Amino acid sequence: MSQKNFIRVCRSANARFAISCMMLALCSVALAQQGKTGPAKTDLTGRYDGTAKNKAEDVITVTLDLTDKEGALSGTIHSSHGDFTITGGTHKGDDVTIEFDAGSPGTLSLHTTEDKLVGTWNAGDDGGSLDLKKAAAAPEPGAKGKS
């Protein structure tokens, strides 16, 4: 084999090796990214206690019993002004919108921060701020404390 042919064969082999390495690297990156669709959604299911203020700056006690089933929200809002059924809502990232029936449509526009829901509410011609903290989970029935 002549020296020119040998160099040509080596270059061809090096090119094929380089292409194989690049393909392997791209496949590795693709596999590493598979299943990564962004941060996992936090399940908001639970009881939240706190206060709201209305336009008159009255402090309203609020308990929110919330069920989050795959992003579909349901439950009940209990307040010192009455109980209201949650009729729908969405949970996208840290933003939460809850719709409820207060005789007229009402909305909670919230943002999740650690174990809190903070934002605003409106129903009819009233509205204001809202600050709720997730309550500790109740112990399961029949569970015994450790001694």
C-alpha contacts under 8 A as a table, 3 or more apart, distances in Angstrom:
res1	aa1	res2	aa2	distance
1	M	5	N	6.39
1	M	6	F	6.54
2	S	5	N	5.32
2	S	6	F	6.23
3	Q	6	F	5.03
3	Q	7	I	6.20
4	K	7	I	5.22
4	K	8	R	6.18
5	N	8	R	5.02
5	N	9	V	6.14
6	F	9	V	5.16
6	F	10	C	6.19
7	I	10	C	5.08
7	I	11	R	6.11
8	R	11	R	5.20
8	R	12	S	6.18
9	V	12	S	5.12
9	V	13	A	6.14
10	C	13	A	5.05
10	C	14	N	6.04
11	R	14	N	5.02
11	R	15	A	6.09
12	S	15	A	5.12
12	S	16	R	6.26
13	A	16	R	5.13
13	A	17	F	6.09
14	N	17	F	5.00
14	N	18	A	6.07
15	A	18	A	5.10
15	A	19	I	6.16
16	R	19	I	5.13
16	R	20	S	6.09
17	F	20	S	5.06
17	F	21	C	6.18
18	A	21	C	5.10
18	A	22	M	6.24
19	I	22	M	5.12
19	I	23	M	6.19
20	S	23	M	5.14
20	S	24	L	6.16
21	C	24	L	5.07
21	C	25	A	6.16
22	M	25	A	5.05
22	M	26	L	6.18
23	M	26	L	5.13
23	M	27	C	6.16
24	L	27	C	5.15
24	L	28	S	6.18
25	A	28	S	5.07
25	A	29	V	6.31
26	L	29	V	5.15
26	L	30	A	6.17
27	C	30	A	5.04
27	C	31	L	6.14
28	S	31	L	5.18
28	S	32	A	6.15
29	V	32	A	5.06
29	V	33	Q	6.25
30	A	33	Q	5.22
30	A	34	Q	6.18
31	L	34	Q	5.09
33	Q	36	K	5.46
41	K	92	K	7.79
41	K	93	G	6.35
43	D	68	D	6.11
43	D	69	K	7.93
44	L	66	L	7.00
44	L	67	T	6.88
44	L	68	D	5.54
45	T	65	D	7.83
45	T	66	L	5.20
45	T	67	T	4.37
45	T	68	D	4.94
45	T	69	K	7.89
46	G	65	D	6.00
46	G	66	L	5.40
46	G	67	T	6.54
46	G	134	K	6.96
46	G	135	A	7.46
46	G	137	A	7.55
47	R	63	T	6.89
47	R	64	L	5.60
47	R	65	D	4.61
47	R	66	L	6.22
47	R	134	K	5.84
47	R	135	A	5.53
47	R	137	A	7.98
48	Y	63	T	5.55
48	Y	64	L	4.96
48	Y	65	D	6.56
48	Y	66	L	7.85
48	Y	116	K	7.91
48	Y	132	L	5.56
48	Y	133	K	5.17
48	Y	134	K	4.23
48	Y	135	A	5.39
49	D	61	T	7.84
49	D	62	V	5.84
49	D	63	T	4.50
49	D	64	L	6.44
49	D	132	L	5.18
49	D	133	K	5.45
49	D	134	K	6.46
49	D	135	A	6.43
50	G	61	T	6.07
50	G	62	V	5.33
50	G	63	T	6.50
50	G	130	L	7.70
50	G	131	D	5.70
50	G	132	L	4.28
50	G	133	K	6.13
51	T	59	V	6.45
51	T	60	I	5.44
51	T	61	T	4.60
51	T	62	V	5.26
51	T	130	L	6.00
51	T	131	D	5.68
51	T	132	L	6.52
52	A	59	V	5.84
52	A	60	I	5.03
52	A	61	T	6.49
52	A	62	V	6.75
52	A	128	G	6.90
52	A	129	S	5.48
52	A	130	L	4.24
52	A	131	D	6.34
53	K	56	A	7.72
53	K	57	E	5.30
53	K	58	D	5.41
53	K	59	V	4.83
53	K	60	I	5.93
53	K	127	G	7.52
53	K	128	G	5.24
53	K	129	S	5.34
53	K	130	L	6.62
54	N	57	E	5.14
54	N	58	D	5.68
54	N	59	V	7.17
54	N	60	I	7.71
54	N	126	D	6.40
54	N	127	G	5.09
54	N	128	G	4.59
54	N	129	S	7.07
55	K	58	D	7.53
55	K	126	D	6.10
55	K	127	G	5.87
55	K	128	G	5.84
60	I	79	S	6.65
60	I	80	S	5.85
60	I	81	H	7.27
61	T	79	S	5.45
61	T	80	S	5.55
62	V	77	I	7.02
62	V	78	H	5.74
62	V	79	S	4.41
62	V	80	S	6.91
62	V	132	L	7.76
63	T	77	I	5.96
63	T	78	H	5.04
63	T	79	S	6.28
63	T	132	L	7.94
64	L	75	G	7.65
64	L	76	T	6.11
64	L	77	I	4.63
64	L	78	H	6.22
65	D	75	G	5.48
65	D	76	T	5.32
65	D	77	I	6.34
65	D	78	H	7.93
66	L	73	L	6.93
66	L	74	S	5.97
66	L	75	G	4.77
66	L	76	T	6.70
67	T	72	A	7.98
67	T	73	L	5.65
67	T	74	S	5.22
67	T	75	G	5.78
68	D	71	G	5.65
68	D	72	A	5.62
68	D	73	L	4.76
68	D	74	S	6.76
69	K	72	A	5.18
69	K	73	L	6.51
71	G	90	T	6.05
71	G	91	H	5.40
71	G	92	K	7.73
72	A	88	G	7.00
72	A	89	G	6.41
72	A	90	T	6.13
72	A	91	H	7.48
73	L	86	I	7.63
73	L	88	G	5.57
73	L	89	G	5.21
73	L	90	T	6.44
73	L	91	H	7.77
73	L	98	I	7.17
74	S	85	T	7.98
74	S	86	I	5.28
74	S	87	T	6.43
74	S	88	G	5.96
74	S	89	G	7.49
75	G	85	T	6.33
75	G	86	I	5.21
75	G	87	T	7.98
76	T	83	D	6.92
76	T	84	F	5.73
76	T	85	T	4.67
76	T	86	I	5.37
77	I	83	D	5.58
77	I	84	F	5.03
77	I	85	T	6.34
77	I	86	I	6.95
78	H	82	G	6.16
78	H	83	D	4.41
78	H	84	F	6.47
79	S	82	G	5.16
79	S	83	D	5.97
84	F	100	F	6.33
84	F	101	D	5.81
84	F	102	A	5.90
85	T	100	F	5.57
85	T	101	D	5.74
85	T	102	A	7.91
86	I	89	G	7.94
86	I	98	I	6.93
86	I	99	E	5.80
86	I	100	F	4.21
86	I	101	D	6.61
87	T	98	I	7.83
87	T	99	E	5.53
87	T	100	F	5.01
87	T	101	D	6.63
88	G	98	I	6.05
88	G	99	E	5.11
88	G	100	F	6.98
89	G	96	V	7.39
89	G	97	T	5.16
89	G	98	I	4.19
89	G	99	E	5.41
90	T	96	V	5.76
90	T	97	T	5.23
90	T	98	I	6.60
91	H	94	D	7.32
91	H	95	D	5.95
91	H	96	V	4.54
91	H	97	T	6.56
92	K	95	D	5.35
92	K	96	V	6.43
93	G	96	V	7.95
94	D	111	H	5.48
94	D	112	T	5.08
94	D	113	T	7.59
95	D	109	S	7.68
95	D	110	L	5.98
95	D	111	H	4.72
95	D	112	T	6.52
96	V	108	L	7.89
96	V	109	S	6.11
96	V	110	L	4.96
96	V	111	H	5.90
96	V	112	T	7.35
97	T	107	T	6.92
97	T	108	L	5.62
97	T	109	S	4.77
97	T	110	L	6.12
98	I	107	T	5.58
98	I	108	L	4.94
98	I	109	S	6.67
99	E	105	P	7.11
99	E	106	G	5.66
99	E	107	T	4.55
99	E	108	L	6.44
100	F	105	P	6.11
100	F	106	G	5.02
100	F	107	T	6.14
101	D	104	S	5.96
101	D	105	P	5.14
101	D	106	G	5.92
102	A	105	P	6.06
102	A	106	G	6.14
102	A	123	A	6.77
104	S	123	A	6.57
104	S	124	G	6.01
105	P	123	A	6.07
105	P	124	G	7.00
106	G	121	W	7.35
106	G	122	N	5.54
106	G	123	A	4.09
106	G	124	G	6.96
107	T	121	W	5.57
107	T	122	N	5.44
107	T	123	A	6.50
108	L	119	G	7.30
108	L	120	T	5.84
108	L	121	W	4.33
108	L	122	N	6.68
109	S	119	G	5.63
109	S	120	T	5.35
109	S	121	W	6.18
110	L	117	L	5.85
110	L	118	V	5.24
110	L	119	G	4.30
110	L	120	T	6.45
111	H	117	L	5.64
111	H	118	V	5.40
111	H	119	G	6.11
112	T	115	D	7.26
112	T	116	K	5.76
112	T	117	L	4.79
112	T	118	V	6.56
113	T	116	K	5.21
113	T	117	L	6.44
113	T	118	V	7.52
115	D	133	K	5.95
115	D	134	K	5.41
116	K	131	D	7.31
116	K	132	L	5.56
116	K	133	K	4.37
116	K	134	K	5.90
117	L	130	L	7.93
117	L	131	D	6.10
117	L	132	L	5.14
117	L	133	K	6.41
117	L	134	K	7.92
118	V	129	S	7.92
118	V	130	L	5.75
118	V	131	D	4.60
118	V	132	L	6.25
119	G	129	S	5.85
119	G	130	L	5.25
119	G	131	D	6.60
120	T	127	G	7.21
120	T	128	G	5.49
120	T	129	S	4.31
120	T	130	L	5.20
121	W	127	G	5.20
121	W	128	G	5.54
121	W	129	S	6.24
121	W	130	L	6.58
122	N	125	D	7.38
122	N	126	D	5.71
122	N	127	G	3.91
122	N	128	G	6.60
123	A	126	D	5.53
123	A	127	G	6.12
124	G	127	G	8.00
139	P	143	A	6.71
140	E	143	A	5.51
